[in-house]
Amino acid sequence: MGFQKFPDGFLWGAATAAYQIEGAWDEDGKGPSIWDDFSHTPGKIRNGDTGDVACDHYHRCPEDIALMKELGLQAYRFSISWPRVMPEGIGKVNEAGVDFYSRLVDGLLEEGIEPTPTLYHWDLPSALERRGGWPNPDCAAWFANYAELMFSRLGDRVKRWITLNEPVVVASGYMGTEMAPGRGAPADGLLAGHSLLVGHGLAVQRLRALHPENEIGITLDFWPSYPATDSAEDAAAGHRMTEALGWFPDPIFLGDYPAVMREAHGNALPQFGEAETEAVTQPLDFLGLNNYSRHVVKHDPKAGPYQAAILPPQGPVTAMNWEIYPHSLRDLLLWVNERAHPKVIYVTENGAAFDDRVDADGRVRDEGRRQYVRDCLSGVHEAIAGGVPVRGYFVWSLLDNFEWAQGYAMRFGIVRVDYETMARLPKESARWYSETIRANGFDPDQ
Ligand code: NOJ
């Protein structure tokens, strides 16, 4: 195929999230989050792991910035822990928490790395969960006030903001029991989704008022659906599942929930009031996309709200038991571009968990991860050639970290973390990624 060069100015980064790496869960005035509560509840997380210490990034921040510099990263996507800066979620500001992020931003800028914070990566202040959490419509305004605090403190230096990370997963924490807060209440998930959309929109409005020169977007995750067979029934099931992916992008880019959701959920799905629509449809500077795999689906009248059963992985899998299917990222980029016409797209997460091992010579030869990232990036290259405005890519993740319900059992990092010593060890995939950044491209056959 030959060397695949990316457009000039293509932004190469890596991503993490506060709860997954910071630790220091109750230090310097931080309040608890729903993930602290959830991980402290016996039986919720594999091996009883918690984010209490995680990668100890809170104390090792300078060292981690130096590591990013060494790898040649041009941008770093991290998240801000809401209860670290506002322990109760509303009201009192914890200045020590704000200072931590301020120092992080300054440290990154000193090394020429663009800070790209996400305001909400799942760690809702526990105090707000006690007031009803995201299903409470007030949560949208609570979020906007917190967002405004961060814009006012960091907006002179941060140029690119992400409101929410994967709101589908946030809502699923209310619908199901595997992610915090784990309520197992499907109707609450739809209400949560609604507040998340409104909160996102209000935050965009606040940034426009405070720092119109800054950019803002949202990060959405998608597992594209492919029909299991050529039958008309399976094709229709695939189509319904694809339409349902519009849960978050459609209100933002098209003005309402997809019809397939209204049919499936009826009155349980809230309507947008006029002011809500105004907020939710605020034009965005970019759309962030996360992708890890796909779903193959089959018509099944008894399966879920869309009469579509998700089949087991159709081929080789990662440690997460997710099918290794790099084409899904390219297909997703084409689909989103066609449906939503975002001005700019950043791939804000993509990567894979494998059971890495350290060889006797001290190297981690994570060829599976390297090939997966390489093949996904080939798809990004193809999408760009096809006219999709992808302007950057953030690998998930910079570091091995706390993988939610899976705890530390799943390693997604391009850098290994030894959880005994906290030592960081770049894997072979990190070396390859550095070289790719330096050359602004790679040979897909190598
Ligand atoms: C998406 C989430 O944003 C991130 O927190 C998680 O670790 C990765 N997917 C891998 O599951």
Boltz pocket constraint, residues with backbone or C-beta under 6 A from the ligand:
constraints:
  - pocket:
      binder: B
      contacts: [[A, 17], [A, 20], [A, 165], [A, 166], [A, 290], [A, 349], [A, 396], [A, 402], [A, 403], [A, 412]]
      max_distance: 6.0
